[in-house]
Amino acid sequence: MKSSLRLALLTFVPLWAFPTFAADSTVTAMPAAGALTGPELFYCIQGGVDSKCTAAQVQTFVGPAGANLTLQYNNAGVLGGMSGTSWDDTNRSLTITGATLAGASAPLIFGTQTWNNAATTYEAFRLDVTDTASGGSSSVLNFRVNANVTHQFTKLGGINIRNNYGFLQDTGLLRFGASADASIGRNAANSIRLGTADANPPAAQTFGVQSATGSNISGANWTVRGSTSTGSGTAGDVLIQTGGTGAGAAVQNSFVTALTVKGATQHIIAAKSVQTTCTTVAGLGAAGTAGRNWCVTDQLTACPILGGTFTGGGTVVCKAFDDGTNWILQ
């Protein structure tokens, strides 16, 4: 009787209480399982029922955390969703929205790296853009505060700072202000130009120095330096040039030296000598701008008496002065 009772009890024990498993030792060794398909199969127990399931089905048991498109991270051994993140798989674009900080600083991105080989040229951050078609003002990096540009690095290598200052690589201009009217650029080899490229008409430019403010404050000196020499070498002169005349209507005239401040090899007491540009008598042109100083190189005979006019055709050099009516000897 006792044996029969014991057997009857076993007969009524639910089957799920004694699950049985196949002898498979690896996933790839598991036999096919009914209608389940896929490269990976697992043993699963759900609701007390053991069965085989695919990796996709296992994922539905675990499930990603957070909202759709949120990046995942290890949150103490459990999948967690990174708040403020969104991944656009079509355009392969990652959006990170930082928190509103009211306490300690917390950088949106913080990275560290150690460089420890003098023979290696390192890169901390690198972005390679293939530009097949884009707008001229496209940026490889753009920083903004309250939607206003603070620092912009354009695709052509220009740098724009707060839309007011910057370097325009494509035009070679260093810009001061929102427009390029106040700028410095390369004019030619070893030549710096104020303002943008040559234009019709050109804009007048002023190059000044700091001035005084307040009550009865004196101005400061402005020093213009020529090239210095070494030893017995001759110091460089300081030349002031203006545009000449004589070119065609649409051709730029060449520059001519209007004033030369000689180097240190020539002195007049404590000051350097000043050399006035010379020309022929005919080259003086019409008088009428009082106060101009010039010199002529082809006076016919000796220089005229003080206040006398000039006659060309010779080889005598004389100083010329425009008195508002004539070129005279002063």
Residue, then its C-alpha position, 0 to 999 in steps of 0.5 A: m500500500k505504501s508503495s502504491l501511494r508513493l507512486a500515485l503521488l509522483t504521477f500527479v506532480p506537475l511536469w514543470a517541477f522537473p525540467t529536463f535539458a538536452a545534453d548540448s554544451t554549446v549554442t552551436a551544438m544545439p539541435a534544431a527547434g521546431a519553427l524557431t530560426g536564426p543563427e543563435l538559439f538559447y535555452c529559456i525558462q519562462g513561466g516555468v516552461d523550458s524551451k529553445c529561443t532565438a537571440a532576438q527573443v532573448q532580447t525581448f526579455v531583457g529589452p533596451a532601456g530608455a526612450n527610442l533611439t537612446l544610447q545604452y550603457n552599463n548601469a550597475g550591471v543593468l542596461g540603462g538609457m543615456s538621458g539626452t542622447s539620440w542616434d539617427d542611424t540613417n544619417r549616422s548622427l549623434t545628438i547629446t543634450g546636456a543637463t541644466l547646470a546650477g551647481a558644480s561644473a560638469p563638461l558635456i564631453f571630458g577626455t584625457q590622454t597622455w602623449n609620451n613620445a617626442a618622435t611622434t606627432y599626436e592628434a587629440f581630435r580629428l575630423d575628416v570631411t569629404d566635401t563634394a558639394s557644400g556652401g562656401s560658409s560651411s563649418v567644420l566646427n561651430f561653437r555658439v552661446n545663446a544661438n550666437v556664434t562665438h568661434q567658427f572654423t570654416k571649411l576653407g580654414g577661416i576663423n570667425i570670432r563672434n561674427n566680428y573678428g577673424f581670419l578669412q583664409d580664402t582671401g587672406l584677410l585679418r578682419f576687425g569688425a563685422s564687415a571686412d572694411a577694417s582689415i589687413g591682408r597680403n598684397a603681394a610678396n613681402s607686402i601687407r595691405l590695409g583693407t580688402a583687395d583692390a577695388n573700384p573705387p578703393a576705400a580710404q584707409t587710416f592707420g593710427v595709434q592710440s590717442a589720449t582721453g581725459s583732461n589735458i592729456s598729452g598724446a604718445n609718440w608713434t615710432v616707425r622703424g626701418s630695418t636695422s643693420t649689424g656692424s658696419g652695415t648700412a641701415g635701411d631707409v624708410l620710404i614713403q611712396t605714392g601712386g605715379t601717373g602715366a599708365g593707361a586708363a584701366v591700368q594701375n600706375s606704379f608706385v613712386t617714392a615721394l619721401t625717403v628717410k635715410g638710414a643712420t649713416q647720414h645725420i643732420i645734428a641729431a636727426k636723420s636726413v630726409q631725401t626729397t624725390c627728384t624729377t625733371v623740370a617737365g616732370l614737376g607738372a603744373a604748380g598750384t598746390a602750395g607747400r609742395n617740396w620737390c627737386v629737379t635734376d635738369q636745370l639748364t644752368a645754375c639754380p635760379i636766384l631765390g624765388g626764380t623759376f626753372t628751365g629744363g635741358g641741363t644737368v644741374v640739381c636744384k630744390a623746387f617749391d610750389d608757391g601756389t602759382n609757380w615752381i620756384l627756388q626756395 
